[in-house]
Amino acid sequence: MRALLLFPLLALSSTSLFAAPKNVIYMIGDGMGPAYLTAYRYYQHQLTFGAEAANKPVANTIFDDLLTGMASTYPDDDTLVTDSAAGATALATGVKSFNGAISVNRQHIPIGTMMQLAKQLGKANGIVASSQVNHATPAAFVSHNVSRRNLNAIADMYFDYKINGQPVADVIFGGGTDFFIREDRNVIADFKAAGYQYADSWQQLTTLSQKPAIALLDKVALPPVLNSSQPAQLATLTSKALQLLQPSEKGFVLMVEGSQIDWCGHDNDIACAMAEMHDFAQAVLVAKAYVDANPDTLLVITADHETGGMSLGANGKYLWLPEIISKVSATGRKIADELNAAASDEAALKRWSELTHITLTAEEQQRLLAQRGGEQKALREVAVQLISQYSYTGWTTGGHTAADVPIMAYGKNREDFQGFMDNTAIAKQLIRYISTQQPK
């Protein structure tokens, strides 16, 4: 199977030799708008200094140190607000499309992606995500579909779409066994028969010794960081992916997505969002260390869109309190589940205090308890609203916004990503590098 418009951007690249990086690491913080970077700076400062934070100067984060510009994210329609599928399509192909599209254009014709191009040219490819690996962002780099919701068909295409007789991705790490091992088809069996090593647990991940390899570590997505017992999830997967991809003679393209930053934003869950930002930051540090050791590598970091319309300061107050957020030890969803599971209202309030360290007024307690025993969503919404209220975090929506997003770059040719760019311009520049022949 082959895309009808395979690699339409090759005409943009020069056939002459120039100093293109051999390897590209492309990291996408899903939903990570500018306020997320600012919030993470103060959150990290609070984690570092605790009670002494107010007396210490605020230091840069890894995101601040690598920041080079900003990007627009609008899709190919009149909404100006993109979803992850259209955003990832632009970031993977250099072509805008409609919301919901997985690397197809308005006529539903497949658009060639940078990873498909890399595969055609003999480079290796890797995908790492904290979501299911066939979710919108990773899917746009290796597959084509008119709808991001066709998750089983997208999973099938990860194996069925071949270039030079091989699947596009040599390394695939994240969640999603429910989509790859189904009653109607076992796609993992197909991968294993084709020579892929396979892991379905963190313990087995360490046994993967070479590419091609696939690791699906949960039924759907990986656990949210706040609820997980596995430290540094994304950094661990990124490090392993780089280890397996490194022996690629012609270089590689690795895409790493901090998928659940977006999901926390949709829930308006600030503690969840900051934990996912920290997990993503640890993965960025792994990638930066790789660039330091392998200077013929370019690291580019951006987002597909902003989620939630986050503001630091709310309700007319000139105040934001990361110390409140840093003490919350579970997502709003888990808090709701545990309060619903409590044997009594008194036990529920005790559990609230243990998980959030927030002391509620009598009225707020009743507001919280009134949702116990009902739908999880209603209780979760009250829980995250109270955390936002006490930390003075504002939100304008449970969806996406049209806000520009940050661009960060490090390593070879980082200067090509300075200033303002459209999301498609980022992809076009990377495609130019990938399509350039490396000097012998």
Secondary structure, 3 states (H helix, E strand, C coil): CCCCECCHHHHHCCCCCCCCCCEEEEEEECCCCHHHHHHHHHHHHHHHHHHHHHHCCCCCCHHHHHEEEEEECCCCCCCCCCCHHHHHHHHHHCCCCCCCCECECCCCCEECCHHHHHHHCCCEEEEEEEEECCCHHHHHHHCCECCCCCHHHHHHHHHHCEECCEECCCEEEEECHHHHECCCCEHHHHHHHCCCEEECCHHHHCCCCCCCEEEECCCCCCCCHHHCCCCCHHHHHHHHHHHHHCCCCCCEEEEEEECHHHHHHHCCCHHHHHHHHHHHHHHHHHHHHHHHHCCCEEEEEECCCEECCCEECCCCCCCCCHHHHHCCCCCHHHHHHHHHHCCCHHHHHHHHHHHHCCCCCHHHHHHHHCCCCCCHHHHHHHHHHHHHHHHCEECCCCCEECCCEEEEEEECCHHHHCEEEEHHHHHHHHHHHHCCCCCC
